[in-house]
Amino acid sequence: MKKYFKLLFNYHKNNLILYISLVFIISIRYYFKIPSPIGFVLKPLHIRYWSEGLTTAFIQLIKGNFYRAYKINPLIFIIVIIIFFHIFLEPIIFKNSKTKKQ
């Protein structure tokens, strides 16, 4: 298990500041209810876009309110699976593919 966490850290250490800043920016956007840049254009036109409500849905998911998260934006579950894959499984896959090439 220690070896796995070391692998995760080594894989993500170059992007650690990016991950922390993303969490910070998403939290600020959620707290102040700031729309995304595409929201500034499409919201006055009353056009729904695919990323509308993802932050709110993710916060609801963290709170354990799965039904409300789905009602806000059904894509949240796909996004969470992609994030999980990127953080926990991608380092193992790329490590295995690098060792096969050598």
C-alpha positions, 0 to 999 in steps of 0.5 A: 500500500505504501508503494502505491501511495508513493507511485501516486505522489510521484505521478501527481507531484508535478500537478499538485499546485494545479489540483490545489488551485482547482479545488480553491477556484471551484470552492470560490465559484460555488460560494459566490455563485459565479457562473463559468465564462460560457455561462456569461454568454449563454445564460442571458440567452436562456440556453442550457449548456452541459457544464451548467451546475456541475459545481453545485452537483459535486457539492451535493454529491459530497454531502451525500445527496445523490438524487439532488446531484443527479437532478442538477446535472446528470453528468456529475457521475461520469465526471466523478468516474473520470476524476477517480480514474485520473487520480487513482488508476491512471498512474498504474496504467502508465507505469505498466505501459512504461515498463513494457516499453523498456 
